[in-house]
Amino acid sequence: MKQVEARLLLGDCRKELKKLEDNSVDLIFTSPPYADSRSHTYGGVRPDKYVEWFLPISAELLRVVKPTGTFVLNIKEKVVNGERHTYVIELILEMRKQGWLWTEEFIWHKKNSYPGKWPNRFRDSWERLLQFNKDRQFHMYQEEVMVPMGDWANRRLRNLSETDKVRDPSRVGSGFGKKISNWVGREKAFPTNVLHMATETKNRNHSAVFPEDLPEWFIKLFTKKGDLVLDPFMGSGTTIFVAQRMERNVVGIELLPEYFKAAQQNVKPVVEARPAQLALLERKGKYEAGKSK
Ligand SMILES: C[S@@+](CC[C@H](N)C(=O)[O-])C[C@H]1O[C@@H](n2cnc3c(N)ncnc32)[C@H](O)[C@@H]1O
């Protein structure tokens, strides 16, 4: 069993991130305040000031992530004056200028959203997970997130057409192609970039927790045991305790003492967990959910 370390920092990530070494983090997974959507609980930033506020943080994140590492940003633009605000789109453009590669966008479909309607829109049932990288050659362990083929594949693969039996080159001339018959007899397939996951219903002393499945999926995809995972907007510590359970080293930063305390309680067992100090952790339960590296 590898010994994993957890470092929990109480404070503003704009300052606390400066304590981390250059090129040291394998995965940054975080959900910052979505502008001022929850200003009544943990403050926030006006949508028109969001990019200006975030860019010094993303500059620090670019410094600390390894060239082989990944940054996944869970975010969603709010509605302002009857329109979707453009701060997320503007942020992507500015981060690219800063040196980030915008590699991919995943969609988290909140499959248990209850129905609802406003006069000019329906209920929001998805969020973005923007993937940024420092380099085109980053670590990605795709086999770790494979999914069962399912009945659709049995139906599709039972009656193969002539095209299915040969390599079918891409019609856009990308050089890629597919041979459907290669999938016959396989039990697992690669997933898509749409993740169907229920929102968290358990109260973990925070108004904006994401489900444990969400960081777990990305931690499996982008890290292996002993790697370092960072959440600069830790909240109640979902990323941190999931990563710890998966035998990854973790760093979490949280501004508000009440959430910091909640995170400390969630990150267990903690041998030592004083703010701004290294806490050495001893893992008890073994992580079994996948044959993670
Ligand atoms: C969307 S919540 C994160 C929730 C978290 N993913 C969870 O599962 O509990 C964002 C968190 O960022 C914290 N926060 C806001 N500004 C911050 C800053 N400048 N530095 C560190 N944390 C900050 C808020 O207090 C809040 O707990």
The ligand as an SDF file (V2000), in Angstrom:
LIG
                    3D

 27 29  0  0  0  0  0  0  0  0999 V2000
  -18.6740   25.2660   -6.1130 C   0  0  0  0  0  0  0  0  0  0  0  0
  -17.9390   25.2350   -4.5500 S   0  0  0  0  0  0  0  0  0  0  0  0
  -17.0050   23.7390   -4.5570 C   0  0  0  0  0  0  0  0  0  0  0  0
  -17.7620   22.5600   -4.0100 C   0  0  0  0  0  0  0  0  0  0  0  0
  -16.9470   21.2880   -3.9950 C   0  0  0  0  0  0  0  0  0  0  0  0
  -16.7090   20.7870   -5.3390 N   0  0  0  0  0  0  0  0  0  0  0  0
  -17.6400   20.2140   -3.1700 C   0  0  0  0  0  0  0  0  0  0  0  0
  -17.9520   19.1310   -3.7040 O   0  0  0  0  0  0  0  0  0  0  0  0
  -17.8950   20.4740   -1.9940 O   0  0  0  0  0  0  0  0  0  0  0  0
  -16.6970   26.4570   -4.6270 C   0  0  0  0  0  0  0  0  0  0  0  0
  -15.9160   26.6560   -3.3420 C   0  0  0  0  0  0  0  0  0  0  0  0
  -14.8550   27.5870   -3.5880 O   0  0  0  0  0  0  0  0  0  0  0  0
  -14.6500   28.3620   -2.4130 C   0  0  0  0  0  0  0  0  0  0  0  0
  -13.9420   29.5920   -2.8210 N   0  0  0  0  0  0  0  0  0  0  0  0
  -14.4420   30.7200   -3.3800 C   0  0  0  0  0  0  0  0  0  0  0  0
  -13.4550   31.5950   -3.6590 N   0  0  0  0  0  0  0  0  0  0  0  0
  -12.2860   30.9920   -3.2920 C   0  0  0  0  0  0  0  0  0  0  0  0
  -10.9250   31.3660   -3.3380 C   0  0  0  0  0  0  0  0  0  0  0  0
  -10.5670   32.5610   -3.8320 N   0  0  0  0  0  0  0  0  0  0  0  0
   -9.9960   30.4970   -2.8820 N   0  0  0  0  0  0  0  0  0  0  0  0
  -10.3600   29.2810   -2.3880 C   0  0  0  0  0  0  0  0  0  0  0  0
  -11.6430   28.8620   -2.2990 N   0  0  0  0  0  0  0  0  0  0  0  0
  -12.5960   29.7030   -2.7520 C   0  0  0  0  0  0  0  0  0  0  0  0
  -16.0560   28.6070   -1.8790 C   0  0  0  0  0  0  0  0  0  0  0  0
  -16.0350   28.9250   -0.5050 O   0  0  0  0  0  0  0  0  0  0  0  0
  -16.7170   27.2430   -2.1820 C   0  0  0  0  0  0  0  0  0  0  0  0
  -16.6350   26.3810   -1.0690 O   0  0  0  0  0  0  0  0  0  0  0  0
  1  2  1  0
  2  3  1  0
  2 10  1  0
  3  4  1  0
  4  5  1  0
  5  6  1  0
  5  7  1  0
  7  8  2  0
  7  9  1  0
 10 11  1  0
 11 12  1  0
 11 26  1  0
 12 13  1  0
 13 14  1  0
 13 24  1  0
 14 15  1  0
 14 23  1  0
 15 16  2  0
 16 17  1  0
 17 18  1  0
 17 23  2  0
 18 19  1  0
 18 20  2  0
 20 21  1  0
 21 22  2  0
 22 23  1  0
 24 25  1  0
 24 26  1  0
 26 27  1  0
M  CHG  2   2   1   9  -1
M  END
$$$$
